[in-house]
Amino acid sequence: MEQNRPRILLIYTGGTIGMIENPTTLTLEPFDFDHLIDNVPKLRMLNYEIDNVSFDHPIDSSDMDPDHWGSIARTIHDNYRAYDGFVVLHGTDTMAYTASALSFMLENLAKPVIITGSQLPIGEVRTDGEENLITAVQIAAATTPDGRPMVQEVAILFENYLWRGNRATKISADNFNAFKSNNYPPLAQIGLGIHFNLDALYRTAERRPLHTHYAMDRRVMFIDLFPGITEQTLRHQLATPGIRGVVLKTFGAGNAPTAPWFAEAVREAIERGTVVVNVTQCINGAVHHRYAAADALMAAGAVAGHDITCEAAITKLMYLFGLGLDSAEVADHFACSICGELTAG
């Protein structure tokens, strides 16, 4: 056995990349992971040591939840010393949520965790799955000139780009380039070769042992603003029993209705101990307190989400509450970047 062959672990959770059409219902259903490997014989040309594990029951990513995130994180934790990199095969619908969650759960991560999938099953003639899988494995094995992993974070590889996982969002249900990071540059661009953006890659200030967190508090929710939202509706949502954190998806640069009742309802929720995070509905840009419509929320105690994605915002709240922090501590920690998920203004 060659000593320097990269060792990569594939973790199959389900998703379109490993599905096959049911001849009776004509719907896509997961099939055995070993068949996936058989459908990508080019993997054997890479001269890597590639092992695989899979969920006992592969799932559609619409069924992904914090327990599944914990299973993925534990698999990485338990195999961290034995492998140079990890590739997680995942459905596209909730991929950005999983990537964001894992970025928080895997504290001090210094190896690549590359999440990929496909828009078409890997057995299809025109599938994007084969190329995504091969490229993800190559990126997971890539090293710097001094032999360290090139990527030392959770990232999403899809078609022509590698994105930071907690900065990415699914932007298309149909196109092969299904993901984009609107507020952070790609970590790599894939063409005839793989071209890494060295300035964009995440690096920890110091190397520490991997510390994996499994507790994710589910008592969080989104509230989407829209023209015409009523005081009754907002108060009802903010009073949802048991809710500890709310991601408030506001207009433009963090703006909300200026009617006094709006900020008052938010302030009362915060006084009850609910953490309210202000994020923009826009796919590009950030929350800035440049208008009175945003200042009222800040005065009420809402936390500015800056340029964080909605997926990262909701999973960050889950993570921070899961650490056992109280509401004031969660609010303080949220405004700061933990692993490159936001740019503090």
Order of alpha helices (4+ residues) and beta strands (2+ residues): beta-beta-beta-alpha-beta-alpha-beta-alpha-beta-beta-alpha-beta-beta-beta-beta-beta-beta-beta-beta-alpha-beta-alpha-beta-alpha-beta-alpha-alpha
